[in-house]
Amino acid sequence: MSTIATTSASTASGTASGPSGGRRPTARSRERFNWPATLVLLVCSLAVLVPLLVTINMSLKSDAQAVEGEAFALPSPLTFQAFVDAWQLTNFPRALAVSGFVTLLAVVGEIVISSLAAYAIVRNWDRRLFRWSFFYLLAAMFIPFPVVALPQVQLTGIIHLDTPLGVAILHIVFALAFNTMLFTAFLRAIPMSLEESMRVDGATTWQVYWRLIFPLLGPMAATVGIFAFLGSWNDFMMPSLIISDPTLQTLPVLQNMFQTQFNNSYNIAFASYLMAMAPAIIVYLLAQRWVISGLTQGAVK
């Protein structure tokens, strides 16, 4: 009787005992597998991986093979000459240095300035000036860059900021609203008791921020940093409008030549795209866990 009862209980729970006494999934537990979601995830993955594989495949072909336009045909022979040509045509070292300069300033500036603004707003929320400043920043999120593009071009030209430095400053300014909102949500979860204990020991506001608050903002700072990196590194519109010297253009702007002058050089164009994408892909793969951690911690008070 006890054996029959044990068998009935295991069947009712959706599992059955195997030959070794362990549990194996039955038809009921297998039905819980979400096939539609898996299929959607597979299709989305292929939509990203297939173009990437085509890009890699085309960049390894010779000029003669690239002209044929067979994207899925394997390169024969395999050659890296397209990377050499792309390196020379775009003056890749100089363009890489300019893009790196703009991106580095944008990342550091967005993290520091946005976190300082959020800290001031959160700790002075009861004051009307700081509260309305936050609402003002949120309202700025609804103003797209093309609306203010012409005034920005004129202003940067007048004050001689039509340079990569001016582009970095504009990246910081236009991302201030969104980044401040992220830091504000994260800072609300940090208790005031931690600051009060430091102030009792005689710490100033700057010491509290740099020694206590800023280290605690690590996950959100990584989130803001990766967003700033991707947005600044891949930006085409702002550098093309602001930077007046063609020799100081960023990589996305210089790669526009492959859509006009070298229409048939698909292998060189794809090789240049891969070299430009590599830093962004590497940074995102290394920092993706920080991005997820920062967003989830900032979403819960």
C-alpha positions in Angstrom: 0.0 0.0 0.0 2.9 2.4 0.8 4.5 1.8 -2.6 1.2 2.6 -4.4 0.8 5.8 -2.4 4.4 6.9 -3.2 3.8 6.3 -6.9 0.6 8.2 -6.9 2.2 11.2 -5.2 5.1 11.3 -7.6 2.6 11.2 -10.6 0.5 13.9 -9.1 3.5 16.2 -8.7 4.4 15.9 -12.4 7.5 13.8 -11.9 8.3 10.1 -12.0 11.1 8.0 -10.4 13.8 6.7 -12.8 15.7 3.4 -12.5 18.2 4.9 -10.1 15.6 6.3 -7.9 16.0 9.9 -9.2 13.2 12.0 -10.6 12.8 12.5 -14.3 10.4 15.0 -16.0 7.1 13.8 -17.2 4.9 15.1 -20.0 3.3 17.7 -17.7 6.7 19.3 -16.8 7.9 19.2 -20.3 4.8 21.2 -21.4 6.0 24.1 -19.3 8.8 24.9 -21.7 8.1 28.1 -23.4 8.5 27.3 -27.1 7.1 30.6 -28.5 9.5 32.7 -26.4 12.4 30.5 -27.4 11.5 30.8 -31.1 11.3 34.6 -30.8 14.6 34.7 -29.1 16.1 32.5 -31.8 14.8 34.6 -34.6 16.1 37.8 -32.9 19.5 36.2 -32.4 19.7 35.2 -36.1 18.7 38.7 -37.1 21.9 40.0 -35.3 24.3 37.1 -36.0 23.6 36.6 -39.7 24.5 40.2 -40.7 27.6 40.0 -38.5 28.7 36.8 -40.2 28.1 38.3 -43.6 30.2 41.3 -42.6 33.0 39.1 -41.5 32.7 36.9 -44.6 32.8 39.9 -47.0 35.7 41.6 -45.3 37.9 38.5 -45.9 37.3 38.4 -49.6 39.4 39.9 -52.4 38.2 42.8 -54.6 37.2 40.4 -57.4 35.0 38.3 -55.1 33.4 41.3 -53.4 32.3 42.7 -56.8 30.4 39.5 -57.5 28.1 40.3 -54.6 27.8 36.8 -53.3 27.5 37.5 -49.6 27.2 33.9 -48.3 30.0 32.5 -50.6 33.1 31.6 -48.6 36.2 33.7 -49.4 38.6 31.9 -51.7 41.4 32.7 -51.2 41.1 34.2 -47.7 42.8 37.6 -47.5 43.2 40.4 -45.1 44.0 43.0 -47.7 40.7 44.7 -47.2 41.7 45.6 -43.6 44.9 47.1 -44.8 43.2 49.2 -47.4 40.5 50.3 -44.9 43.3 51.3 -42.4 44.9 53.5 -45.0 41.8 55.0 -46.6 40.2 56.2 -43.4 43.6 57.0 -41.7 42.3 54.7 -39.0 44.9 55.6 -36.3 44.0 59.3 -36.3 40.2 58.6 -36.6 40.5 56.1 -33.8 42.3 58.7 -31.6 39.7 61.3 -32.3 36.8 59.0 -31.5 38.5 57.7 -28.4 39.1 61.3 -27.2 35.5 62.3 -27.7 34.2 59.1 -26.2 36.5 59.2 -23.1 35.5 62.8 -22.3 31.8 62.0 -22.8 31.9 59.0 -20.5 33.8 60.6 -17.7 31.9 63.9 -18.0 28.5 62.2 -18.0 29.3 60.0 -15.0 30.7 62.8 -12.9 28.4 65.7 -13.8 25.2 63.6 -13.8 26.0 61.9 -10.5 26.7 65.3 -8.9 23.5 66.8 -10.2 21.5 63.8 -9.0 23.1 63.9 -5.5 22.3 67.6 -5.1 18.7 67.0 -6.2 18.0 64.0 -4.0 19.5 65.4 -0.9 17.7 68.7 -1.4 14.4 67.4 -2.7 12.4 69.4 -0.1 13.7 72.7 -1.6 11.6 73.9 -4.5 14.6 75.0 -6.6 16.2 71.5 -6.8 12.8 69.8 -7.2 11.9 72.0 -10.2 15.4 71.6 -11.6 14.8 67.9 -11.8 11.5 68.5 -13.6 13.2 70.9 -16.0 15.8 68.2 -16.8 13.0 65.6 -17.4 11.3 68.1 -19.8 14.6 68.4 -21.8 14.4 64.7 -22.6 11.5 65.4 -25.0 13.6 67.8 -27.1 15.3 65.9 -29.9 18.7 67.0 -31.2 17.5 67.8 -34.8 15.3 70.5 -33.4 18.2 72.4 -31.9 20.8 71.3 -34.4 21.1 74.6 -36.3 21.4 76.8 -33.2 24.1 74.4 -31.8 26.1 74.6 -35.0 26.0 78.4 -35.0 26.8 78.6 -31.3 29.8 76.2 -31.4 31.1 78.1 -34.4 30.9 81.5 -32.6 32.7 80.3 -29.5 35.2 78.2 -31.5 34.0 74.8 -30.2 33.5 73.3 -33.7 36.0 70.7 -32.7 36.0 67.2 -31.1 36.0 68.9 -27.7 32.7 70.7 -28.6 31.2 67.4 -29.6 32.1 65.8 -26.3 30.6 68.7 -24.4 27.4 68.4 -26.3 27.2 64.7 -25.6 27.5 65.4 -21.9 24.8 68.1 -22.0 22.3 66.2 -24.1 22.6 63.1 -22.0 22.4 65.0 -18.7 18.6 64.6 -18.3 18.5 60.8 -18.8 21.6 60.1 -16.7 20.5 62.3 -13.9 17.2 60.4 -13.8 19.0 57.1 -13.5 21.3 58.3 -10.8 18.4 59.9 -8.9 16.5 56.6 -8.8 19.6 54.8 -7.5 20.5 57.4 -4.9 17.0 57.2 -3.3 17.9 53.7 -2.2 21.0 54.8 -0.3 20.0 55.6 3.4 20.8 58.9 4.9 22.2 57.2 8.0 25.4 56.4 6.2 26.0 60.0 5.5 25.1 61.1 8.9 27.6 58.8 10.5 30.4 60.4 8.3 29.2 63.9 9.1 29.4 63.2 12.8 33.0 62.4 12.3 33.6 65.8 10.7 33.4 64.9 7.0 32.4 67.7 4.6 29.9 67.3 1.7 32.6 66.7 -0.8 34.2 64.1 1.4 30.9 62.3 1.8 30.3 62.3 -1.9 33.7 61.1 -3.1 34.4 58.7 -0.2 31.0 57.2 0.4 28.4 58.1 -2.3 30.4 57.8 -5.5 31.8 54.3 -4.7 28.3 53.1 -3.9 27.2 54.4 -7.3 29.5 51.9 -9.0 26.8 49.7 -10.7 24.8 52.7 -12.0 28.0 54.5 -13.0 28.9 51.5 -15.1 25.4 51.6 -16.7 25.7 55.2 -17.5 29.2 54.7 -18.8 28.3 52.0 -21.2 25.4 54.0 -22.6 27.6 57.0 -22.9 30.3 55.0 -24.7 27.9 53.4 -27.2 26.1 56.7 -27.9 29.3 58.7 -28.3 31.3 56.1 -30.2 28.5 55.4 -32.8 27.3 58.9 -33.1 27.2 60.2 -36.7 24.9 63.2 -36.8 26.6 65.5 -34.1 30.2 65.2 -35.3 29.2 65.6 -38.9 27.4 68.8 -38.1 29.7 70.3 -35.4 33.3 69.4 -36.5 34.5 71.8 -39.2 37.9 70.3 -39.8 37.6 67.1 -42.0 40.9 65.8 -40.7 39.5 65.7 -37.2 36.3 63.7 -37.9 35.3 60.6 -36.0 35.2 57.1 -37.4 31.4 56.9 -38.2 31.7 60.1 -40.3 34.8 59.0 -42.2 33.1 55.7 -43.0 30.5 57.5 -44.9 32.9 57.6 -47.8 32.1 53.9 -48.5 28.5 54.9 -49.4 29.6 57.4 -52.0 33.0 57.2 -53.4 33.8 53.5 -53.1 30.4 52.0 -53.9 31.9 48.7 -55.2 34.5 48.1 -52.5 32.2 46.1 -50.2 35.1 44.2 -48.7 36.9 47.3 -47.7 33.8 48.9 -46.3 32.9 45.8 -44.2 36.5 45.6 -43.0 36.3 49.2 -41.8 33.0 48.6 -40.1 34.4 45.6 -38.2 37.4 47.6 -37.0 35.1 50.4 -35.8 32.7 47.9 -34.2 35.3 45.9 -32.3 35.9 48.4 -29.4 32.2 48.8 -28.8 31.5 45.1 -28.8 34.4 44.4 -26.5 33.4 47.1 -24.0 29.7 46.0 -24.0 30.6 42.3 -23.4 32.9 43.2 -20.5 30.4 45.6 -18.9 27.0 44.0 -19.6 26.6 42.5 -16.2 27.2 45.9 -14.6 24.5 47.4 -16.9 21.9 44.8 -15.8 22.9 45.2 -12.1 22.7 49.0 -12.2 19.3 49.0 -13.9 17.8 46.4 -11.5 19.1 48.1 -8.4 18.0 51.5 -9.5 14.5 50.3 -10.3 13.7 49.3 -6.7 13.7 51.7 -3.9 
